Amino acid sequence: MQFVQQVGDAIVIHVDDQLDIASARSLASTIQLADGVERIVVSLEACAFCDSAGLSVLVRAHKRHGTRFFVVLSDDAPCRRSFSVTGLATLLQLVPTVQRALEVQLGAA
């Protein structure tokens, strides 16, 4: 389950519960719809589980949107380990809060 909000020049997509094969396609479609916005933020603050299908969507979004794409993931988030084990914690622009993602100068994480 996800909900989307517009905050200034950004689209914030909040993912609740799980980001897995059942929900990954919906997230990918939502990110694609946000193609023209200046900043895309995917918040995993309430996400308890993320599998390879979910990680793949985030990697593709990062490749497409580069420094305009942020993932909100606190250090104590339940799905944080998936990002550490796969090395994606160093590839993706991870920020601890939505507010931080909105404050970051584009082009610098």
MARLUM-609464 format. One record per residue: chain; residue number from 1; x, y, z of N, C-alpha, C in turn. Coordinates in Angstrom, 2 decimals. Each point is the difference from the previous one (the first is absolute). Example, Ala and Ser with C-alpha at 12.3 -4.5 7.8 and 13.67 -1.06 7.14 Angstrom:
! residues 2
+---+-----+---------+---------+---------+---------+---------+---------+---------+---------+---------+
| c |   k |    n_c1 |    n_c2 |    n_c3 |   ca_c1 |   ca_c2 |   ca_c3 |    c_c1 |    c_c2 |    c_c3 |
+---+-----+---------+---------+---------+---------+---------+---------+---------+---------+---------+
| A |   1 |   13.19 |   -5.69 |    7.80 |   -0.89 |    1.19 |    0.00 |    0.90 |    1.20 |    0.00 |
| A |   2 |   -0.35 |    1.05 |   -0.72 |    0.82 |    1.19 |    0.06 |   -0.77 |    1.09 |    0.73 |
+---+-----+---------+---------+---------+---------+---------+---------+---------+---------+---------+
***
This chain:
! residues 109
+---+-----+---------+---------+---------+---------+---------+---------+---------+---------+---------+
| c |   k |    n_c1 |    n_c2 |    n_c3 |   ca_c1 |   ca_c2 |   ca_c3 |    c_c1 |    c_c2 |    c_c3 |
+---+-----+---------+---------+---------+---------+---------+---------+---------+---------+---------+
| A |   1 |    0.85 |   -1.17 |    0.00 |   -0.85 |    1.17 |    0.00 |    0.90 |    1.24 |    0.00 |
| A |   2 |   -0.43 |    1.00 |   -0.73 |    0.78 |    1.22 |   -0.06 |   -0.93 |    1.19 |   -0.12 |
| A |   3 |    0.48 |    1.17 |    0.42 |   -0.73 |    1.21 |   -0.28 |    0.99 |    1.05 |   -0.46 |
| A |   4 |   -0.49 |    0.93 |   -0.81 |    0.86 |    0.98 |   -0.66 |   -0.43 |    1.39 |    0.43 |
| A |   5 |    0.99 |    0.86 |    0.23 |   -0.30 |    1.39 |    0.29 |    0.96 |    0.90 |   -0.76 |
| A |   6 |   -0.49 |    1.16 |   -0.36 |    0.88 |    0.99 |   -0.62 |    0.40 |    1.00 |    1.07 |
| A |   7 |    1.30 |    0.24 |    0.10 |    0.54 |    0.96 |    0.95 |    0.90 |    0.93 |   -0.79 |
| A |   8 |   -0.49 |    1.19 |   -0.29 |    0.77 |    0.94 |   -0.81 |    0.33 |   -0.59 |   -1.36 |
| A |   9 |    1.29 |   -0.06 |   -0.31 |    0.45 |   -0.53 |   -1.29 |    0.24 |   -1.51 |    0.02 |
| A |  10 |   -0.44 |   -0.65 |    1.07 |    0.29 |   -1.43 |    0.18 |   -1.27 |   -0.84 |    0.04 |
| A |  11 |    0.15 |   -1.24 |   -0.42 |   -1.02 |   -1.02 |    0.21 |    0.57 |   -0.95 |    1.05 |
| A |  12 |   -0.76 |   -0.23 |    1.06 |    0.41 |   -0.92 |    1.06 |   -0.93 |   -1.21 |   -0.05 |
| A |  13 |    0.61 |   -1.16 |   -0.17 |   -0.75 |   -1.26 |   -0.06 |    0.29 |   -0.75 |    1.30 |
| A |  14 |   -1.01 |   -0.20 |    0.80 |    0.14 |   -0.71 |    1.28 |   -0.40 |   -1.45 |   -0.20 |
| A |  15 |    0.92 |   -0.91 |    0.28 |   -0.27 |   -1.43 |   -0.12 |   -0.25 |   -0.55 |    1.40 |
| A |  16 |   -1.16 |   -0.60 |    0.19 |   -0.35 |   -0.59 |    1.28 |    0.13 |   -1.52 |   -0.07 |
| A |  17 |    0.31 |   -0.58 |    1.11 |    0.02 |   -1.45 |    0.18 |    1.11 |   -0.69 |   -0.77 |
| A |  18 |   -0.21 |   -0.36 |   -1.28 |    0.99 |   -0.79 |   -0.73 |    0.23 |    0.54 |   -1.41 |
| A |  19 |    1.23 |   -0.11 |   -0.45 |    0.34 |    0.29 |   -1.39 |    0.53 |   -1.32 |   -0.56 |
| A |  20 |   -0.88 |   -0.71 |   -0.66 |    0.35 |   -1.33 |   -0.48 |   -0.55 |   -0.21 |   -1.41 |
| A |  21 |    0.06 |   -1.22 |   -0.48 |   -0.42 |   -0.28 |   -1.37 |   -1.46 |    0.40 |   -0.23 |
| A |  22 |   -0.81 |   -0.04 |    1.03 |   -1.42 |    0.36 |   -0.15 |   -0.22 |    1.51 |   -0.11 |
| A |  23 |    0.90 |    0.80 |    0.57 |   -0.20 |    1.45 |    0.01 |    1.01 |    0.76 |   -0.86 |
| A |  24 |    1.03 |   -0.67 |   -0.46 |    1.08 |    0.67 |   -0.75 |   -0.50 |    0.64 |   -1.30 |
| A |  25 |   -0.86 |   -0.67 |   -0.71 |   -0.51 |    0.52 |   -1.28 |   -0.77 |    1.31 |    0.22 |
| A |  26 |   -0.78 |    0.06 |    1.05 |   -0.76 |    1.21 |    0.32 |    0.94 |    1.16 |    0.31 |
| A |  27 |    1.06 |   -0.28 |    0.77 |    0.98 |    1.05 |    0.31 |    0.70 |    0.47 |   -1.27 |
| A |  28 |    0.38 |   -0.93 |   -0.86 |    0.67 |    0.36 |   -1.26 |   -0.91 |    0.90 |   -0.84 |
| A |  29 |   -1.28 |   -0.32 |   -0.07 |   -0.94 |    0.82 |   -0.76 |   -0.14 |    1.40 |    0.59 |
| A |  30 |   -0.05 |    0.07 |    1.31 |   -0.12 |    1.31 |    0.67 |    1.24 |    0.84 |   -0.26 |
| A |  31 |    1.17 |   -0.61 |    0.09 |    1.24 |    0.73 |   -0.27 |    0.02 |    0.48 |   -1.45 |
| A |  32 |   -0.44 |   -0.84 |   -0.90 |   -0.03 |    0.38 |   -1.42 |   -0.94 |    1.18 |   -0.23 |
| A |  33 |   -1.12 |    0.05 |    0.68 |   -0.94 |    1.11 |   -0.12 |    0.61 |    1.32 |    0.50 |
| A |  34 |    0.97 |   -0.11 |    0.89 |    0.64 |    1.18 |    0.57 |    1.19 |    0.46 |   -0.84 |
| A |  35 |    0.11 |   -0.51 |   -1.21 |    1.15 |    0.25 |   -0.88 |    0.38 |    1.47 |   -0.15 |
| A |  36 |   -0.95 |    0.90 |   -0.10 |    0.31 |    1.39 |   -0.27 |    0.29 |    0.86 |    1.22 |
| A |  37 |   -0.14 |   -0.55 |    1.20 |    0.21 |    0.82 |    1.19 |    1.48 |    0.17 |    0.30 |
| A |  38 |    0.31 |    1.02 |    0.76 |    1.41 |    0.32 |    0.27 |    0.66 |   -0.98 |    0.97 |
| A |  39 |   -0.80 |   -0.55 |    0.94 |    0.58 |   -0.85 |    1.04 |   -0.99 |   -1.11 |    0.32 |
| A |  40 |    0.49 |   -1.23 |    0.07 |   -0.83 |   -1.16 |    0.34 |    0.56 |   -0.62 |    1.28 |
| A |  41 |   -0.88 |   -0.15 |    0.98 |    0.40 |   -0.56 |    1.29 |   -0.85 |   -1.23 |    0.28 |
| A |  42 |    0.65 |   -1.12 |    0.27 |   -0.72 |   -1.21 |    0.39 |    0.31 |   -0.23 |    1.48 |
| A |  43 |   -1.03 |    0.09 |    0.82 |    0.18 |   -0.17 |    1.44 |   -0.30 |   -1.44 |    0.40 |
| A |  44 |    1.00 |   -0.64 |    0.58 |   -0.15 |   -1.36 |    0.52 |   -0.05 |    0.00 |    1.52 |
| A |  45 |   -0.36 |    1.14 |    0.58 |   -0.03 |    0.13 |    1.46 |   -0.95 |   -1.01 |    0.64 |
| A |  46 |   -1.11 |   -0.32 |   -0.65 |   -0.98 |   -0.93 |    0.55 |    0.06 |   -1.38 |   -0.66 |
| A |  47 |    1.03 |   -0.23 |   -0.78 |    0.14 |   -1.25 |   -0.74 |    0.76 |   -1.03 |    0.86 |
| A |  48 |   -0.64 |   -1.13 |    0.26 |    0.60 |   -1.02 |    0.85 |    0.82 |   -1.02 |   -0.78 |
| A |  49 |   -0.21 |   -0.08 |   -1.31 |    0.66 |   -1.04 |   -0.80 |    0.19 |    0.49 |   -1.42 |
| A |  50 |    1.17 |   -0.29 |   -0.57 |    0.28 |    0.36 |   -1.39 |    0.77 |   -1.15 |   -0.64 |
| A |  51 |   -0.57 |   -0.58 |   -1.06 |    0.69 |   -1.11 |   -0.66 |    0.71 |    0.48 |   -1.27 |
| A |  52 |    0.54 |   -0.93 |   -0.76 |    0.79 |    0.35 |   -1.18 |   -0.82 |    0.72 |   -1.06 |
| A |  53 |   -1.29 |   -0.30 |   -0.10 |   -0.84 |    0.71 |   -0.98 |   -0.12 |    1.47 |    0.38 |
| A |  54 |   -0.16 |    0.28 |    1.27 |   -0.06 |    1.38 |    0.47 |    1.32 |    0.73 |   -0.18 |
| A |  55 |    1.09 |   -0.68 |    0.33 |    1.32 |    0.61 |   -0.17 |    0.27 |    0.31 |   -1.46 |
| A |  56 |   -0.43 |   -0.89 |   -0.88 |    0.19 |    0.20 |   -1.44 |   -0.72 |    1.26 |   -0.49 |
| A |  57 |   -1.21 |    0.23 |    0.47 |   -0.73 |    1.21 |   -0.37 |    0.77 |    1.25 |    0.43 |
| A |  58 |    0.54 |   -0.04 |    1.20 |    0.75 |    1.16 |    0.51 |    1.29 |    0.23 |   -0.80 |
| A |  59 |    0.67 |   -1.06 |   -0.38 |    1.22 |    0.13 |   -0.80 |   -0.32 |    0.57 |   -1.38 |
| A |  60 |   -1.05 |   -0.49 |   -0.63 |   -0.39 |    0.53 |   -1.32 |   -0.38 |    1.48 |    0.10 |
| A |  61 |   -0.69 |    0.37 |    1.05 |   -0.38 |    1.41 |    0.18 |    1.25 |    0.86 |    0.21 |
| A |  62 |    0.95 |   -0.52 |    0.75 |    1.25 |    0.74 |    0.21 |    0.74 |    0.19 |   -1.32 |
| A |  63 |    0.06 |   -1.04 |   -0.81 |    0.69 |    0.11 |   -1.29 |   -0.69 |    1.00 |   -0.91 |
| A |  64 |   -1.32 |    0.04 |    0.05 |   -0.77 |    0.90 |   -0.87 |    0.03 |    1.45 |    0.47 |
| A |  65 |   -0.10 |    0.20 |    1.32 |   -0.16 |    1.35 |    0.54 |    1.24 |    0.56 |    0.69 |
| A |  66 |    0.98 |   -0.84 |    0.25 |    1.27 |    0.46 |    0.57 |   -0.15 |    0.78 |    1.29 |
| A |  67 |    0.59 |    1.18 |    0.04 |    0.05 |    0.79 |    1.23 |   -1.35 |    0.61 |    0.37 |
| A |  68 |   -1.02 |   -0.20 |   -0.81 |   -1.35 |    0.49 |    0.33 |   -0.80 |   -1.04 |    0.78 |
| A |  69 |    0.59 |   -1.18 |    0.22 |   -0.71 |   -1.12 |    0.62 |    0.59 |   -0.31 |    1.38 |
| A |  70 |   -0.87 |   -0.03 |    1.02 |    0.42 |   -0.25 |    1.37 |   -0.81 |   -1.13 |    0.61 |
| A |  71 |    0.64 |   -0.76 |    0.88 |   -0.68 |   -1.04 |    0.77 |    0.15 |    0.36 |    1.46 |
| A |  72 |   -1.13 |    0.10 |    0.70 |    0.01 |    0.29 |    1.44 |    0.06 |   -1.32 |    0.74 |
| A |  73 |    1.08 |   -0.17 |    0.76 |    0.23 |   -1.25 |    0.73 |    0.85 |    0.32 |    1.22 |
| A |  74 |   -0.60 |   -0.03 |    1.16 |    0.75 |    0.30 |    1.22 |    0.94 |   -1.16 |    0.34 |
| A |  75 |    0.96 |    0.27 |    0.85 |    0.97 |   -1.02 |    0.38 |   -0.65 |   -1.19 |    0.71 |
| A |  76 |   -1.12 |    0.22 |    0.66 |   -0.66 |   -1.09 |    0.72 |   -1.23 |   -0.55 |   -0.73 |
| A |  77 |   -0.15 |    0.33 |   -1.27 |   -1.13 |   -0.50 |   -0.79 |    0.09 |   -1.52 |   -0.14 |
| A |  78 |   -1.13 |   -0.69 |    0.10 |    0.01 |   -1.46 |   -0.09 |    0.61 |   -0.54 |   -1.29 |
| A |  79 |   -0.18 |    0.68 |   -1.11 |    0.52 |   -0.53 |   -1.27 |    1.39 |    0.55 |   -0.33 |
| A |  80 |    0.64 |    0.69 |    0.92 |    1.33 |    0.59 |   -0.23 |    1.04 |   -1.07 |   -0.38 |
| A |  81 |   -0.10 |   -1.16 |    0.62 |    0.99 |   -1.06 |   -0.23 |    0.07 |   -0.41 |   -1.48 |
| A |  82 |   -1.14 |   -0.01 |   -0.68 |   -0.01 |   -0.35 |   -1.43 |    0.89 |    0.93 |   -0.81 |
| A |  83 |    0.03 |    1.26 |    0.36 |    0.81 |    0.98 |   -0.71 |    1.48 |   -0.16 |    0.33 |
| A |  84 |    0.30 |   -0.34 |    1.24 |    1.40 |   -0.19 |    0.41 |    0.59 |   -1.26 |   -0.63 |
| A |  85 |   -0.73 |   -1.10 |    0.06 |    0.49 |   -1.29 |   -0.51 |    0.24 |    0.05 |   -1.50 |
| A |  86 |   -0.85 |    0.69 |   -0.73 |    0.11 |    0.05 |   -1.46 |    0.96 |    1.09 |   -0.50 |
| A |  87 |    0.44 |    0.86 |    0.88 |    0.87 |    1.11 |   -0.40 |   -0.76 |    1.21 |   -0.51 |
| A |  88 |   -1.31 |   -0.06 |    0.01 |   -0.80 |    1.12 |   -0.51 |    0.03 |    1.21 |    0.92 |
| A |  89 |    0.41 |   -0.21 |    1.23 |    0.11 |    1.13 |    0.93 |    1.05 |    1.00 |   -0.49 |
| A |  90 |    0.95 |   -0.46 |   -0.80 |    1.01 |    0.92 |   -0.53 |   -0.35 |    0.50 |   -1.39 |
| A |  91 |   -0.91 |   -0.66 |   -0.70 |   -0.39 |    0.42 |   -1.34 |   -1.11 |    1.04 |    0.02 |
| A |  92 |   -1.04 |   -0.28 |    0.76 |   -1.16 |    0.87 |    0.04 |    0.22 |    1.18 |    0.94 |
| A |  93 |   -0.74 |    1.08 |   -0.25 |    0.04 |    1.16 |    0.91 |   -0.95 |   -0.28 |    1.15 |
| A |  94 |    0.53 |   -0.55 |    1.09 |   -0.80 |   -0.29 |    1.18 |    0.06 |    1.19 |    0.94 |
| A |  95 |   -1.16 |    0.40 |    0.47 |   -0.09 |    1.10 |    0.97 |   -0.88 |   -0.47 |    1.15 |
| A |  96 |    0.20 |    0.54 |    1.21 |   -0.72 |   -0.52 |    1.17 |   -1.46 |    0.46 |    0.12 |
| A |  97 |   -0.36 |    1.11 |   -0.64 |   -1.37 |    0.52 |    0.13 |   -0.45 |    0.62 |   -1.33 |
| A |  98 |   -1.31 |    0.11 |   -0.16 |   -0.54 |    0.69 |   -1.17 |    0.46 |    1.44 |    0.00 |
| A |  99 |   -0.01 |    0.64 |    1.16 |    0.43 |    1.39 |    0.09 |    1.42 |    0.17 |   -0.53 |
| A | 100 |    0.88 |   -0.91 |    0.36 |    1.39 |    0.08 |   -0.48 |    0.05 |   -0.14 |   -1.53 |
| A | 101 |   -0.80 |   -0.90 |   -0.55 |   -0.04 |   -0.18 |   -1.46 |   -0.45 |    1.28 |   -0.69 |
| A | 102 |   -0.90 |    0.73 |    0.63 |   -0.51 |    1.24 |   -0.59 |    1.00 |    1.15 |    0.13 |
| A | 103 |    0.91 |   -0.10 |    0.97 |    0.97 |    1.07 |    0.25 |    1.30 |   -0.16 |   -0.79 |
| A | 104 |    0.32 |   -1.22 |   -0.41 |    1.25 |   -0.28 |   -0.70 |    0.05 |    0.81 |   -1.31 |
| A | 105 |    1.12 |    0.65 |   -0.24 |    0.20 |    0.68 |   -1.27 |    0.09 |   -1.06 |   -1.08 |
| A | 106 |   -0.72 |    0.18 |   -1.08 |    0.04 |   -0.99 |   -1.08 |    1.41 |   -0.09 |   -0.55 |
| A | 107 |    0.44 |   -1.23 |   -0.20 |    1.35 |   -0.23 |   -0.49 |    0.99 |   -0.29 |    1.11 |
| A | 108 |   -0.45 |    0.11 |    1.27 |    0.87 |   -0.28 |    1.15 |   -0.82 |   -0.71 |    1.06 |
| A | 109 |    0.45 |   -1.20 |    0.40 |   -0.76 |   -0.75 |    1.01 |    0.52 |    0.23 |    1.38 |
+---+-----+---------+---------+---------+---------+---------+---------+---------+---------+---------+
***
